[in-house]
Amino acid sequence: MKVAVLGAGAIGAYVGAALDRAGADVHLIARGPHLAAMRQHGVRVESPRGNLTARVHATDDPTDVGPVDYVFLGLKANAYAACGPLIAPLLHDTTAVVAAQNGIPWWYFHRHGGPHDGHRVESVDPGGAVSAVLSPERAIGCVVYAATELSGPGVVRHLEGTRFSIGEPDRSSSKRCEVFAEAMRAGGLKCPVESELRDDIWIKLLGNISFNPISALARATMREMCLHGGTRQVIELMMHETLAVAAALGCRPDISVERRLAGAERVGDHRTSTLQDLERGKPLELDVLLAAVVELAAVTDVPVPTLRTVHALSDLLATQSRSTA
């Protein structure tokens, strides 16, 4: 099995190291000092489960890799539309794209069934720009429950969790999913194949849609947001509104707001990826997290006043961040 990891940052390099341990032919595509370190020393994974060094091919030129069986997409969703030149050399007729993204994916309504089948979410796929680069037919959904960070170039610190849930947009049980899942499990990761992966998407989104924008607006950690009474109330309202949109689309995420908040509080003084991006002057990945759900609320006639308010504020923040970058 030949796999390219496009966007081999903390999550991508972690998955690449696991798949290498499973015996897959792995190629990491990255850039900068991180790429230079992986070329020289391999990927170093530091984990409570045991440390690992994987010496895999790393490059910034996908033409060095050529067509693969799977592309594990570790890019931020706001980079998808522009990734055409990078991903094109990696594709053959049956290449699958395993998209490890937060939020609402561009393929969400592909083979969804029902009244919204084939609907394009403009916030996620503006003008069809993402679908033009990443055909929904290639997509295998992936919801990441692992937490990792780069502690230095070429060094991945694994904090917690090993679960990567995957699934087909049409809910079928496919050979390509089973083969990929088997390799992930052989590499030491959990990789259940879920027929209703959209439920997992909403479970993960329940936290991202609330904590990520609020953390950037307030410059606050997970613990600080949970312990501040007013902020906690806003987050609860956002979560309830999000669950209402999910229900209108036929999803029933198996989690309560109280349980989600308790889990977030246990994380402690963790800074969300959106806050980290803001501090580093990077684009904020809020369209797939928040704008998309506000758009879907309009499609399903679900009132989401709190989500709309936070979206307006965070969108202004994102605009200001872009103008000063």
Helices and strands as residue ranges (DSSP letters): E 2-6, H 10-21, E 25-29, H 32-41, E 43-46, E 52-54, E 57-59, G 62-64, E 70-73, G 77-82, H 84-87, G 88-90, E 96-100, G 126-128, H 129-133, G 136-138, E 139-144, E 147-152, E 155-160, E 164-167, H 175-186, H 197-218, H 222-227, H 229-248, H 257-267, H 273-279, I 287-291, H 292-300, H 305-324
